[in-house]
Amino acid sequence: MSSVYRVLCLSHEPAIELPGEEWLSGANGMELATRAMVERATNELRSHQGCDLLVGRFSYPLIEVGCVTSPTWPTDHGNYHNGTKWIDAEWLRLLYHAYNETGTALADVAAQMDRGCWSRQRVRRLRTLLRIA
């Protein structure tokens, strides 16, 4: 299945797909997209210097989201990791609903996730791209 990789900006409410450049899966798209983000290698990315950016993998709809950070690139969500941490869009949809639970095992899982890459705020901002009504 071919995919398109686009940069997502979570500094907007809700998150947006950045216009302009996109990368195709058949041409090392994932690697090119993540490298462009880290290096802020396109004009559109330069205008989002201080923003919370992710990579979205689309096979219409969004099917996977990658958190791209490094030990030298601080993020507002407090995580520092090498490489890209990918998660299925289906898991993010489930996590979105878990954040709205109270007193259940799902609420306990959500509490653990809130301290990492997929915080309540980040997942909430992705809701439109995740097609959550």
CNS distance restraints for C-alpha pairs under 8 A (distance, minus, plus):
assign (resid   1 and name CA) (resid  59 and name CA) 7.59 0.50 0.50
assign (resid   2 and name CA) (resid  24 and name CA) 7.40 0.50 0.50
assign (resid   2 and name CA) (resid  25 and name CA) 5.83 0.50 0.50
assign (resid   2 and name CA) (resid  26 and name CA) 6.93 0.50 0.50
assign (resid   2 and name CA) (resid  59 and name CA) 6.70 0.50 0.50
assign (resid   3 and name CA) (resid  24 and name CA) 5.96 0.50 0.50
assign (resid   3 and name CA) (resid  25 and name CA) 5.08 0.50 0.50
assign (resid   3 and name CA) (resid  26 and name CA) 7.96 0.50 0.50
assign (resid   3 and name CA) (resid  57 and name CA) 6.30 0.50 0.50
assign (resid   3 and name CA) (resid  58 and name CA) 5.49 0.50 0.50
assign (resid   3 and name CA) (resid  59 and name CA) 4.86 0.50 0.50
assign (resid   4 and name CA) (resid  22 and name CA) 6.52 0.50 0.50
assign (resid   4 and name CA) (resid  23 and name CA) 5.62 0.50 0.50
assign (resid   4 and name CA) (resid  24 and name CA) 4.68 0.50 0.50
assign (resid   4 and name CA) (resid  25 and name CA) 6.05 0.50 0.50
assign (resid   4 and name CA) (resid  29 and name CA) 7.22 0.50 0.50
assign (resid   4 and name CA) (resid  57 and name CA) 5.80 0.50 0.50
assign (resid   4 and name CA) (resid  58 and name CA) 5.13 0.50 0.50
assign (resid   4 and name CA) (resid  59 and name CA) 6.46 0.50 0.50
assign (resid   5 and name CA) (resid  22 and name CA) 5.66 0.50 0.50
assign (resid   5 and name CA) (resid  23 and name CA) 5.04 0.50 0.50
assign (resid   5 and name CA) (resid  24 and name CA) 6.28 0.50 0.50
assign (resid   5 and name CA) (resid  25 and name CA) 7.31 0.50 0.50
assign (resid   5 and name CA) (resid  29 and name CA) 6.26 0.50 0.50
assign (resid   5 and name CA) (resid  30 and name CA) 6.28 0.50 0.50
assign (resid   5 and name CA) (resid  33 and name CA) 6.48 0.50 0.50
assign (resid   5 and name CA) (resid  55 and name CA) 6.59 0.50 0.50
assign (resid   5 and name CA) (resid  56 and name CA) 5.56 0.50 0.50
assign (resid   5 and name CA) (resid  57 and name CA) 4.65 0.50 0.50
assign (resid   5 and name CA) (resid  58 and name CA) 6.16 0.50 0.50
assign (resid   6 and name CA) (resid  17 and name CA) 6.68 0.50 0.50
assign (resid   6 and name CA) (resid  18 and name CA) 7.02 0.50 0.50
assign (resid   6 and name CA) (resid  21 and name CA) 7.34 0.50 0.50
assign (resid   6 and name CA) (resid  22 and name CA) 5.11 0.50 0.50
assign (resid   6 and name CA) (resid  23 and name CA) 6.78 0.50 0.50
assign (resid   6 and name CA) (resid  33 and name CA) 6.99 0.50 0.50
assign (resid   6 and name CA) (resid  55 and name CA) 5.76 0.50 0.50
assign (resid   6 and name CA) (resid  56 and name CA) 5.27 0.50 0.50
assign (resid   6 and name CA) (resid  57 and name CA) 6.67 0.50 0.50
assign (resid   6 and name CA) (resid  58 and name CA) 7.67 0.50 0.50
assign (resid   7 and name CA) (resid  17 and name CA) 6.01 0.50 0.50
assign (resid   7 and name CA) (resid  18 and name CA) 5.66 0.50 0.50
assign (resid   7 and name CA) (resid  22 and name CA) 7.79 0.50 0.50
assign (resid   7 and name CA) (resid  33 and name CA) 7.27 0.50 0.50
assign (resid   7 and name CA) (resid  37 and name CA) 7.52 0.50 0.50
assign (resid   7 and name CA) (resid  53 and name CA) 6.67 0.50 0.50
assign (resid   7 and name CA) (resid  54 and name CA) 5.80 0.50 0.50
assign (resid   7 and name CA) (resid  55 and name CA) 4.61 0.50 0.50
assign (resid   7 and name CA) (resid  56 and name CA) 6.04 0.50 0.50
assign (resid   8 and name CA) (resid  15 and name CA) 6.66 0.50 0.50
assign (resid   8 and name CA) (resid  16 and name CA) 5.61 0.50 0.50
assign (resid   8 and name CA) (resid  17 and name CA) 4.57 0.50 0.50
assign (resid   8 and name CA) (resid  18 and name CA) 5.85 0.50 0.50
assign (resid   8 and name CA) (resid  53 and name CA) 5.54 0.50 0.50
assign (resid   8 and name CA) (resid  54 and name CA) 5.05 0.50 0.50
assign (resid   8 and name CA) (resid  55 and name CA) 5.78 0.50 0.50
assign (resid   8 and name CA) (resid  56 and name CA) 6.31 0.50 0.50
assign (resid   9 and name CA) (resid  15 and name CA) 5.51 0.50 0.50
assign (resid   9 and name CA) (resid  16 and name CA) 5.39 0.50 0.50
assign (resid   9 and name CA) (resid  17 and name CA) 6.43 0.50 0.50
assign (resid   9 and name CA) (resid  18 and name CA) 6.75 0.50 0.50
assign (resid   9 and name CA) (resid  48 and name CA) 7.96 0.50 0.50
assign (resid   9 and name CA) (resid  51 and name CA) 6.62 0.50 0.50
assign (resid   9 and name CA) (resid  52 and name CA) 5.85 0.50 0.50
assign (resid   9 and name CA) (resid  53 and name CA) 4.65 0.50 0.50
assign (resid   9 and name CA) (resid  54 and name CA) 6.51 0.50 0.50
assign (resid  10 and name CA) (resid  14 and name CA) 7.21 0.50 0.50
assign (resid  10 and name CA) (resid  15 and name CA) 4.52 0.50 0.50
assign (resid  10 and name CA) (resid  16 and name CA) 6.85 0.50 0.50
assign (resid  10 and name CA) (resid  51 and name CA) 7.14 0.50 0.50
assign (resid  10 and name CA) (resid  52 and name CA) 5.22 0.50 0.50
assign (resid  10 and name CA) (resid  53 and name CA) 5.98 0.50 0.50
assign (resid  10 and name CA) (resid  54 and name CA) 7.50 0.50 0.50
assign (resid  10 and name CA) (resid 122 and name CA) 6.61 0.50 0.50
assign (resid  10 and name CA) (resid 125 and name CA) 6.28 0.50 0.50
assign (resid  10 and name CA) (resid 126 and name CA) 7.31 0.50 0.50
assign (resid  11 and name CA) (resid  15 and name CA) 6.72 0.50 0.50
assign (resid  11 and name CA) (resid  51 and name CA) 5.49 0.50 0.50
assign (resid  11 and name CA) (resid  52 and name CA) 5.48 0.50 0.50
assign (resid  11 and name CA) (resid  53 and name CA) 7.71 0.50 0.50
assign (resid  12 and name CA) (resid  16 and name CA) 6.61 0.50 0.50
assign (resid  12 and name CA) (resid 125 and name CA) 7.41 0.50 0.50
assign (resid  13 and name CA) (resid 125 and name CA) 5.66 0.50 0.50
assign (resid  14 and name CA) (resid 124 and name CA) 7.69 0.50 0.50
assign (resid  14 and name CA) (resid 125 and name CA) 4.52 0.50 0.50
assign (resid  14 and name CA) (resid 126 and name CA) 6.37 0.50 0.50
assign (resid  14 and name CA) (resid 127 and name CA) 7.18 0.50 0.50
assign (resid  14 and name CA) (resid 128 and name CA) 6.62 0.50 0.50
assign (resid  15 and name CA) (resid 125 and name CA) 5.08 0.50 0.50
assign (resid  15 and name CA) (resid 126 and name CA) 5.41 0.50 0.50
assign (resid  15 and name CA) (resid 127 and name CA) 7.95 0.50 0.50
assign (resid  15 and name CA) (resid 128 and name CA) 7.43 0.50 0.50
assign (resid  15 and name CA) (resid 129 and name CA) 7.40 0.50 0.50
assign (resid  16 and name CA) (resid 129 and name CA) 7.76 0.50 0.50
assign (resid  18 and name CA) (resid  44 and name CA) 7.12 0.50 0.50
assign (resid  19 and name CA) (resid  44 and name CA) 7.34 0.50 0.50
assign (resid  20 and name CA) (resid  44 and name CA) 7.03 0.50 0.50
assign (resid  21 and name CA) (resid  42 and name CA) 7.70 0.50 0.50
assign (resid  22 and name CA) (resid  33 and name CA) 7.43 0.50 0.50
assign (resid  23 and name CA) (resid  27 and name CA) 7.47 0.50 0.50
assign (resid  23 and name CA) (resid  28 and name CA) 7.80 0.50 0.50
assign (resid  23 and name CA) (resid  29 and name CA) 4.45 0.50 0.50
assign (resid  23 and name CA) (resid  30 and name CA) 7.13 0.50 0.50
assign (resid  23 and name CA) (resid  32 and name CA) 6.88 0.50 0.50
assign (resid  23 and name CA) (resid  33 and name CA) 6.22 0.50 0.50
assign (resid  24 and name CA) (resid  28 and name CA) 7.03 0.50 0.50
assign (resid  24 and name CA) (resid  29 and name CA) 4.63 0.50 0.50
assign (resid  24 and name CA) (resid  30 and name CA) 7.74 0.50 0.50
assign (resid  25 and name CA) (resid  29 and name CA) 4.52 0.50 0.50
assign (resid  25 and name CA) (resid  30 and name CA) 6.50 0.50 0.50
assign (resid  28 and name CA) (resid  32 and name CA) 6.18 0.50 0.50
assign (resid  29 and name CA) (resid  33 and name CA) 5.91 0.50 0.50
assign (resid  30 and name CA) (resid  34 and name CA) 6.19 0.50 0.50
assign (resid  31 and name CA) (resid  35 and name CA) 6.02 0.50 0.50
assign (resid  32 and name CA) (resid  36 and name CA) 6.01 0.50 0.50
assign (resid  33 and name CA) (resid  37 and name CA) 6.28 0.50 0.50
assign (resid  33 and name CA) (resid  55 and name CA) 7.06 0.50 0.50
assign (resid  34 and name CA) (resid  38 and name CA) 6.27 0.50 0.50
assign (resid  34 and name CA) (resid  55 and name CA) 6.86 0.50 0.50
assign (resid  34 and name CA) (resid  68 and name CA) 6.54 0.50 0.50
assign (resid  34 and name CA) (resid  84 and name CA) 7.76 0.50 0.50
assign (resid  35 and name CA) (resid  39 and name CA) 6.04 0.50 0.50
assign (resid  35 and name CA) (resid  41 and name CA) 7.86 0.50 0.50
assign (resid  36 and name CA) (resid  40 and name CA) 5.38 0.50 0.50
assign (resid  36 and name CA) (resid  41 and name CA) 4.69 0.50 0.50
assign (resid  36 and name CA) (resid  42 and name CA) 6.76 0.50 0.50
assign (resid  36 and name CA) (resid  45 and name CA) 7.97 0.50 0.50
assign (resid  37 and name CA) (resid  41 and name CA) 6.70 0.50 0.50
assign (resid  37 and name CA) (resid  45 and name CA) 6.83 0.50 0.50
assign (resid  37 and name CA) (resid  53 and name CA) 7.67 0.50 0.50
assign (resid  37 and name CA) (resid  68 and name CA) 7.80 0.50 0.50
assign (resid  38 and name CA) (resid  68 and name CA) 7.49 0.50 0.50
assign (resid  38 and name CA) (resid  69 and name CA) 7.54 0.50 0.50
assign (resid  40 and name CA) (resid  45 and name CA) 5.15 0.50 0.50
assign (resid  40 and name CA) (resid  46 and name CA) 5.41 0.50 0.50
assign (resid  40 and name CA) (resid  49 and name CA) 7.36 0.50 0.50
assign (resid  41 and name CA) (resid  45 and name CA) 6.68 0.50 0.50
assign (resid  41 and name CA) (resid  46 and name CA) 7.10 0.50 0.50
assign (resid  42 and name CA) (resid  46 and name CA) 6.30 0.50 0.50
assign (resid  43 and name CA) (resid  47 and name CA) 6.59 0.50 0.50
assign (resid  44 and name CA) (resid  48 and name CA) 6.91 0.50 0.50
assign (resid  45 and name CA) (resid  49 and name CA) 6.68 0.50 0.50
assign (resid  52 and name CA) (resid  75 and name CA) 7.15 0.50 0.50
assign (resid  52 and name CA) (resid  76 and name CA) 7.12 0.50 0.50
assign (resid  53 and name CA) (resid  67 and name CA) 7.75 0.50 0.50
assign (resid  53 and name CA) (resid  68 and name CA) 7.85 0.50 0.50
assign (resid  54 and name CA) (resid  65 and name CA) 6.87 0.50 0.50
assign (resid  54 and name CA) (resid  66 and name CA) 5.77 0.50 0.50
assign (resid  54 and name CA) (resid  67 and name CA) 5.20 0.50 0.50
assign (resid  54 and name CA) (resid  68 and name CA) 6.32 0.50 0.50
assign (resid  55 and name CA) (resid  65 and name CA) 5.76 0.50 0.50
assign (resid  55 and name CA) (resid  66 and name CA) 5.00 0.50 0.50
assign (resid  55 and name CA) (resid  67 and name CA) 6.69 0.50 0.50
assign (resid  55 and name CA) (resid  68 and name CA) 7.31 0.50 0.50
assign (resid  56 and name CA) (resid  62 and name CA) 6.61 0.50 0.50
assign (resid  56 and name CA) (resid  63 and name CA) 7.69 0.50 0.50
assign (resid  56 and name CA) (resid  64 and name CA) 6.01 0.50 0.50
assign (resid  56 and name CA) (resid  65 and name CA) 4.63 0.50 0.50
assign (resid  56 and name CA) (resid  66 and name CA) 6.36 0.50 0.50
assign (resid  57 and name CA) (resid  62 and name CA) 5.92 0.50 0.50
assign (resid  57 and name CA) (resid  63 and name CA) 5.83 0.50 0.50
assign (resid  57 and name CA) (resid  64 and name CA) 5.05 0.50 0.50
assign (resid  57 and name CA) (resid  65 and name CA) 6.11 0.50 0.50
assign (resid  57 and name CA) (resid  66 and name CA) 7.96 0.50 0.50
assign (resid  58 and name CA) (resid  62 and name CA) 4.34 0.50 0.50
assign (resid  58 and name CA) (resid  63 and name CA) 5.59 0.50 0.50
assign (resid  58 and name CA) (resid  64 and name CA) 7.12 0.50 0.50
assign (resid  59 and name CA) (resid  63 and name CA) 6.48 0.50 0.50
assign (resid  61 and name CA) (resid 129 and name CA) 7.98 0.50 0.50
assign (resid  61 and name CA) (resid 130 and name CA) 7.82 0.50 0.50
assign (resid  62 and name CA) (resid  89 and name CA) 6.59 0.50 0.50
assign (resid  62 and name CA) (resid 129 and name CA) 6.64 0.50 0.50
assign (resid  62 and name CA) (resid 130 and name CA) 6.45 0.50 0.50
assign (resid  63 and name CA) (resid  88 and name CA) 6.01 0.50 0.50
assign (resid  63 and name CA) (resid  89 and name CA) 4.95 0.50 0.50
assign (resid  63 and name CA) (resid  90 and name CA) 7.42 0.50 0.50
assign (resid  64 and name CA) (resid  86 and name CA) 6.71 0.50 0.50
assign (resid  64 and name CA) (resid  87 and name CA) 5.65 0.50 0.50
assign (resid  64 and name CA) (resid  88 and name CA) 4.41 0.50 0.50
assign (resid  64 and name CA) (resid  89 and name CA) 4.89 0.50 0.50
assign (resid  65 and name CA) (resid  86 and name CA) 5.57 0.50 0.50
assign (resid  65 and name CA) (resid  87 and name CA) 5.49 0.50 0.50
assign (resid  65 and name CA) (resid  88 and name CA) 6.49 0.50 0.50
assign (resid  65 and name CA) (resid  89 and name CA) 6.58 0.50 0.50
assign (resid  66 and name CA) (resid  84 and name CA) 5.75 0.50 0.50
assign (resid  66 and name CA) (resid  85 and name CA) 5.33 0.50 0.50
assign (resid  66 and name CA) (resid  86 and name CA) 4.21 0.50 0.50
assign (resid  66 and name CA) (resid  87 and name CA) 6.46 0.50 0.50
assign (resid  67 and name CA) (resid  84 and name CA) 5.36 0.50 0.50
assign (resid  67 and name CA) (resid  85 and name CA) 5.06 0.50 0.50
assign (resid  67 and name CA) (resid  86 and name CA) 6.41 0.50 0.50
assign (resid  67 and name CA) (resid 117 and name CA) 6.82 0.50 0.50
assign (resid  68 and name CA) (resid  82 and name CA) 7.87 0.50 0.50
assign (resid  68 and name CA) (resid  83 and name CA) 6.19 0.50 0.50
assign (resid  68 and name CA) (resid  84 and name CA) 4.50 0.50 0.50
assign (resid  68 and name CA) (resid  85 and name CA) 6.64 0.50 0.50
assign (resid  69 and name CA) (resid  73 and name CA) 6.00 0.50 0.50
assign (resid  69 and name CA) (resid  74 and name CA) 7.56 0.50 0.50
assign (resid  69 and name CA) (resid  75 and name CA) 7.49 0.50 0.50
assign (resid  69 and name CA) (resid  79 and name CA) 7.94 0.50 0.50
assign (resid  69 and name CA) (resid  80 and name CA) 6.20 0.50 0.50
assign (resid  69 and name CA) (resid  81 and name CA) 5.75 0.50 0.50
assign (resid  69 and name CA) (resid  82 and name CA) 6.15 0.50 0.50
assign (resid  69 and name CA) (resid  83 and name CA) 6.45 0.50 0.50
assign (resid  69 and name CA) (resid  84 and name CA) 6.66 0.50 0.50
assign (resid  70 and name CA) (resid  74 and name CA) 7.55 0.50 0.50
assign (resid  70 and name CA) (resid  80 and name CA) 5.68 0.50 0.50
assign (resid  70 and name CA) (resid  81 and name CA) 5.03 0.50 0.50
assign (resid  70 and name CA) (resid  82 and name CA) 4.56 0.50 0.50
assign (resid  70 and name CA) (resid  83 and name CA) 6.57 0.50 0.50
assign (resid  71 and name CA) (resid  80 and name CA) 5.09 0.50 0.50
assign (resid  71 and name CA) (resid  81 and name CA) 5.84 0.50 0.50
assign (resid  71 and name CA) (resid  82 and name CA) 6.46 0.50 0.50
assign (resid  72 and name CA) (resid  80 and name CA) 7.93 0.50 0.50
assign (resid  73 and name CA) (resid  80 and name CA) 7.43 0.50 0.50
assign (resid  74 and name CA) (resid  78 and name CA) 7.22 0.50 0.50
assign (resid  74 and name CA) (resid  79 and name CA) 7.63 0.50 0.50
assign (resid  74 and name CA) (resid  80 and name CA) 6.70 0.50 0.50
assign (resid  75 and name CA) (resid  79 and name CA) 6.56 0.50 0.50
assign (resid  75 and name CA) (resid  80 and name CA) 7.37 0.50 0.50
assign (resid  77 and name CA) (resid 115 and name CA) 7.76 0.50 0.50
assign (resid  77 and name CA) (resid 116 and name CA) 6.92 0.50 0.50
assign (resid  77 and name CA) (resid 117 and name CA) 6.47 0.50 0.50
assign (resid  77 and name CA) (resid 119 and name CA) 7.43 0.50 0.50
assign (resid  78 and name CA) (resid 115 and name CA) 7.98 0.50 0.50
assign (resid  78 and name CA) (resid 116 and name CA) 7.34 0.50 0.50
assign (resid  79 and name CA) (resid 116 and name CA) 6.16 0.50 0.50
assign (resid  79 and name CA) (resid 117 and name CA) 6.38 0.50 0.50
assign (resid  87 and name CA) (resid  91 and name CA) 6.84 0.50 0.50
assign (resid  87 and name CA) (resid  92 and name CA) 7.29 0.50 0.50
assign (resid  88 and name CA) (resid  92 and name CA) 6.62 0.50 0.50
assign (resid  89 and name CA) (resid  93 and name CA) 6.24 0.50 0.50
assign (resid  89 and name CA) (resid 130 and name CA) 6.60 0.50 0.50
assign (resid  90 and name CA) (resid  94 and name CA) 6.34 0.50 0.50
assign (resid  91 and name CA) (resid  95 and name CA) 6.06 0.50 0.50
assign (resid  92 and name CA) (resid  96 and name CA) 6.01 0.50 0.50
assign (resid  92 and name CA) (resid 118 and name CA) 7.97 0.50 0.50
assign (resid  92 and name CA) (resid 123 and name CA) 6.70 0.50 0.50
assign (resid  92 and name CA) (resid 130 and name CA) 7.82 0.50 0.50
assign (resid  93 and name CA) (resid  97 and name CA) 6.55 0.50 0.50
assign (resid  93 and name CA) (resid 127 and name CA) 7.81 0.50 0.50
assign (resid  93 and name CA) (resid 130 and name CA) 6.71 0.50 0.50
assign (resid  93 and name CA) (resid 132 and name CA) 7.27 0.50 0.50
assign (resid  94 and name CA) (resid  98 and name CA) 6.15 0.50 0.50
assign (resid  95 and name CA) (resid  99 and name CA) 6.16 0.50 0.50
assign (resid  95 and name CA) (resid 110 and name CA) 6.43 0.50 0.50
assign (resid  95 and name CA) (resid 123 and name CA) 7.62 0.50 0.50
assign (resid  96 and name CA) (resid 100 and name CA) 7.02 0.50 0.50
assign (resid  96 and name CA) (resid 120 and name CA) 7.37 0.50 0.50
assign (resid  96 and name CA) (resid 123 and name CA) 6.06 0.50 0.50
assign (resid  96 and name CA) (resid 124 and name CA) 6.60 0.50 0.50
assign (resid  96 and name CA) (resid 127 and name CA) 7.77 0.50 0.50
assign (resid  97 and name CA) (resid 101 and name CA) 6.83 0.50 0.50
assign (resid  98 and name CA) (resid 106 and name CA) 5.15 0.50 0.50
assign (resid  98 and name CA) (resid 107 and name CA) 5.58 0.50 0.50
assign (resid  98 and name CA) (resid 109 and name CA) 7.60 0.50 0.50
assign (resid  98 and name CA) (resid 110 and name CA) 5.75 0.50 0.50
assign (resid  99 and name CA) (resid 106 and name CA) 7.81 0.50 0.50
assign (resid  99 and name CA) (resid 107 and name CA) 6.22 0.50 0.50
assign (resid  99 and name CA) (resid 110 and name CA) 5.50 0.50 0.50
assign (resid  99 and name CA) (resid 111 and name CA) 7.70 0.50 0.50
assign (resid  99 and name CA) (resid 120 and name CA) 6.57 0.50 0.50
assign (resid 100 and name CA) (resid 107 and name CA) 7.59 0.50 0.50
assign (resid 101 and name CA) (resid 106 and name CA) 6.65 0.50 0.50
assign (resid 101 and name CA) (resid 107 and name CA) 5.23 0.50 0.50
assign (resid 102 and name CA) (resid 107 and name CA) 5.44 0.50 0.50
assign (resid 103 and name CA) (resid 107 and name CA) 6.22 0.50 0.50
assign (resid 103 and name CA) (resid 108 and name CA) 7.78 0.50 0.50
assign (resid 104 and name CA) (resid 108 and name CA) 6.61 0.50 0.50
assign (resid 105 and name CA) (resid 109 and name CA) 6.39 0.50 0.50
assign (resid 106 and name CA) (resid 110 and name CA) 6.14 0.50 0.50
assign (resid 107 and name CA) (resid 111 and name CA) 6.17 0.50 0.50
assign (resid 108 and name CA) (resid 112 and name CA) 6.61 0.50 0.50
assign (resid 109 and name CA) (resid 113 and name CA) 6.42 0.50 0.50
assign (resid 110 and name CA) (resid 114 and name CA) 6.10 0.50 0.50
assign (resid 111 and name CA) (resid 115 and name CA) 7.41 0.50 0.50
assign (resid 112 and name CA) (resid 116 and name CA) 7.73 0.50 0.50
assign (resid 113 and name CA) (resid 117 and name CA) 7.49 0.50 0.50
assign (resid 113 and name CA) (resid 118 and name CA) 6.02 0.50 0.50
assign (resid 113 and name CA) (resid 119 and name CA) 6.11 0.50 0.50
assign (resid 114 and name CA) (resid 118 and name CA) 6.23 0.50 0.50
assign (resid 114 and name CA) (resid 119 and name CA) 3.96 0.50 0.50
assign (resid 114 and name CA) (resid 120 and name CA) 5.59 0.50 0.50
assign (resid 115 and name CA) (resid 119 and name CA) 6.10 0.50 0.50
assign (resid 118 and name CA) (resid 122 and name CA) 6.04 0.50 0.50
assign (resid 118 and name CA) (resid 123 and name CA) 6.09 0.50 0.50
assign (resid 119 and name CA) (resid 123 and name CA) 6.19 0.50 0.50
assign (resid 120 and name CA) (resid 124 and name CA) 6.00 0.50 0.50
assign (resid 121 and name CA) (resid 125 and name CA) 6.18 0.50 0.50
assign (resid 122 and name CA) (resid 126 and name CA) 6.39 0.50 0.50
assign (resid 123 and name CA) (resid 127 and name CA) 6.51 0.50 0.50
assign (resid 126 and name CA) (resid 130 and name CA) 6.05 0.50 0.50
assign (resid 127 and name CA) (resid 131 and name CA) 6.08 0.50 0.50
assign (resid 127 and name CA) (resid 132 and name CA) 5.18 0.50 0.50
assign (resid 127 and name CA) (resid 133 and name CA) 7.68 0.50 0.50
assign (resid 128 and name CA) (resid 132 and name CA) 5.90 0.50 0.50
assign (resid 128 and name CA) (resid 133 and name CA) 7.45 0.50 0.50
